[in-house]
């Protein structure tokens, strides 16, 4: 229990959960083999008066000594509020973004990559423009892609969100 409390004390942000603390203890030479696990279950029974496993032991120690950390990691606590998308009609608002799933770092083929930049209409979700560019992070490249799409579809200055 002292090793778990030391890990909790060293974790100022209280972001480490049961699995992380258990892994850290194992990495630091506090292994929990099956024979010792039985001893821990017995000690947990004496301390908590219930039959629990090692992960439950850590969870109970965290609940007793760091309940704010458990509450912070509770599923759904960091929910991002969503809002309804709305557009006045076709070509009113466009969304543009670069896709780096096939870039040189992702492909790992010696500097060969496909940087993709795309523009889609919000109202219809239609992909207006999708091109392969040398670098989709340069402002000049993105500006040229945008101007090419405006020229191709003759859009009258739509609102663009990147």
C-alpha positions as CSV (number, residue, x, y, z in Angstrom):
1,X,0.0,0.0,0.0
2,X,2.9,2.3,0.7
3,X,4.2,2.0,-2.9
4,X,0.8,2.9,-4.3
5,X,0.6,5.9,-2.0
6,X,4.0,7.1,-3.1
7,X,2.8,6.9,-6.8
8,X,-0.3,8.9,-5.8
9,X,1.8,11.5,-4.0
10,X,4.1,11.9,-7.0
11,X,1.2,12.3,-9.4
12,X,0.2,16.0,-8.9
13,X,-2.3,16.1,-11.7
14,X,-4.0,12.9,-10.5
15,X,-4.2,11.7,-14.1
16,X,-2.7,8.2,-13.5
17,X,-5.2,5.4,-13.2
18,X,-5.2,2.0,-11.8
19,X,-3.5,0.3,-14.8
20,X,-0.8,3.0,-15.0
21,X,0.1,2.8,-11.4
22,X,0.2,-1.0,-11.5
23,X,2.5,-0.8,-14.6
24,X,4.8,1.7,-12.9
25,X,5.0,-0.5,-9.8
26,X,5.9,-3.5,-12.0
27,X,8.5,-1.5,-13.9
28,X,10.2,-0.3,-10.7
29,X,10.7,-3.9,-9.5
30,X,7.5,-4.3,-7.4
31,X,6.3,-7.4,-9.4
32,X,3.0,-9.0,-8.5
33,X,3.5,-12.7,-9.4
34,X,0.6,-15.1,-8.8
35,X,2.0,-16.4,-5.5
36,X,2.3,-12.9,-4.2
37,X,-1.1,-11.9,-5.6
38,X,-2.7,-14.5,-3.2
39,X,-0.9,-12.8,-0.3
40,X,-2.1,-9.4,-1.5
41,X,-5.7,-10.7,-1.8
42,X,-5.4,-12.0,1.8
43,X,-4.0,-8.7,3.0
44,X,-6.7,-6.9,1.1
45,X,-9.3,-9.1,2.8
46,X,-7.8,-8.2,6.2
47,X,-7.7,-4.5,5.3
48,X,-10.9,-4.0,3.3
49,X,-12.8,-7.1,4.6
50,X,-13.6,-8.1,1.0
51,X,-12.0,-10.4,-1.6
52,X,-10.4,-8.2,-4.2
53,X,-7.7,-8.5,-6.8
54,X,-4.6,-6.3,-7.2
55,X,-6.2,-3.8,-9.5
56,X,-9.1,-3.5,-7.1
57,X,-6.6,-3.0,-4.3
58,X,-5.1,0.0,-6.1
59,X,-8.5,1.3,-7.0
60,X,-9.6,1.1,-3.3
61,X,-6.4,2.9,-2.2
62,X,-7.0,5.6,-4.7
63,X,-10.7,5.9,-3.6
64,X,-9.6,6.3,0.0
65,X,-6.6,8.6,-0.4
66,X,-7.2,10.4,-3.8
67,X,-10.9,10.4,-4.6
68,X,-10.6,13.6,-6.7
69,X,-8.3,11.8,-9.1
70,X,-10.9,9.0,-9.6
71,X,-13.6,11.5,-10.1
72,X,-11.5,13.4,-12.7
73,X,-11.0,10.2,-14.7
74,X,-14.6,9.1,-14.6
75,X,-15.9,8.2,-18.1
76,X,-17.9,11.0,-19.6
77,X,-16.6,13.7,-17.3
78,X,-14.6,15.4,-20.0
79,X,-17.5,15.5,-22.5
80,X,-17.1,18.1,-25.2
81,X,-20.5,19.8,-25.9
82,X,-21.6,19.5,-29.5
83,X,-23.6,22.0,-31.4
84,X,-25.8,21.6,-34.4
85,X,-24.3,22.3,-37.8
86,X,-26.3,24.7,-39.8
87,X,-25.9,26.2,-43.2
88,X,-28.1,28.5,-45.3
89,X,-27.7,26.4,-48.4
90,X,-25.3,25.0,-50.9
91,X,-22.0,26.9,-51.2
92,X,-22.7,29.1,-48.2
93,X,-20.0,27.6,-46.0
94,X,-17.1,25.4,-46.9
95,X,-14.8,23.4,-44.7
96,X,-11.1,22.9,-45.7
97,X,-8.6,20.7,-44.0
98,X,-5.3,18.8,-44.8
99,X,-5.1,15.1,-44.4
100,X,-1.8,13.6,-43.4
101,X,-2.6,9.9,-43.3
102,X,-0.4,9.3,-46.4
103,X,2.4,11.8,-45.8
104,X,6.1,10.8,-45.7
105,X,6.2,10.3,-41.9
106,X,3.1,8.0,-42.0
107,X,4.2,5.9,-45.0
108,X,7.8,5.6,-43.9
109,X,9.0,5.0,-47.4
110,X,12.1,7.3,-47.5
111,X,10.5,10.7,-47.9
112,X,7.8,9.7,-50.3
113,X,4.4,10.9,-49.2
114,X,1.0,12.1,-50.4
115,X,-0.2,15.3,-48.6
116,X,-3.8,15.8,-49.4
117,X,-5.9,18.9,-49.0
118,X,-9.7,19.0,-49.4
119,X,-12.6,21.3,-49.3
120,X,-16.2,20.2,-48.7
121,X,-19.6,21.9,-48.7
122,X,-21.2,22.0,-45.2
123,X,-24.8,21.9,-46.4
124,X,-24.5,18.8,-48.6
125,X,-21.2,17.3,-47.4
126,X,-20.1,17.1,-51.0
127,X,-16.4,17.1,-51.6
128,X,-15.7,20.1,-53.8
129,X,-12.0,19.9,-54.2
130,X,-9.5,17.2,-53.2
131,X,-5.9,17.5,-54.4
132,X,-2.5,16.1,-53.6
133,X,0.0,18.9,-52.8
134,X,3.7,19.1,-51.9
135,X,3.1,20.5,-48.4
136,X,-0.4,21.0,-47.0
137,X,0.9,23.1,-44.1
138,X,2.1,26.1,-46.1
139,X,-0.3,29.0,-46.2
140,X,0.6,29.7,-49.9
141,X,-0.3,26.2,-50.9
142,X,-3.6,26.3,-49.1
143,X,-4.3,29.7,-50.7
144,X,-3.7,28.3,-54.1
145,X,-5.9,25.3,-53.5
146,X,-8.7,27.6,-52.3
147,X,-8.4,29.9,-55.3
148,X,-8.4,26.9,-57.6
149,X,-11.6,25.7,-56.0
150,X,-13.3,29.1,-56.2
151,X,-12.3,29.4,-59.9
152,X,-13.4,25.8,-60.7
153,X,-16.8,26.1,-59.0
154,X,-17.3,29.9,-59.5
155,X,-18.3,30.3,-55.9
156,X,-19.1,33.8,-54.7
157,X,-16.9,34.1,-51.6
158,X,-18.3,31.4,-49.3
159,X,-17.5,31.3,-45.7
160,X,-14.5,29.0,-45.2
161,X,-13.7,27.2,-42.0
162,X,-10.3,25.5,-41.7
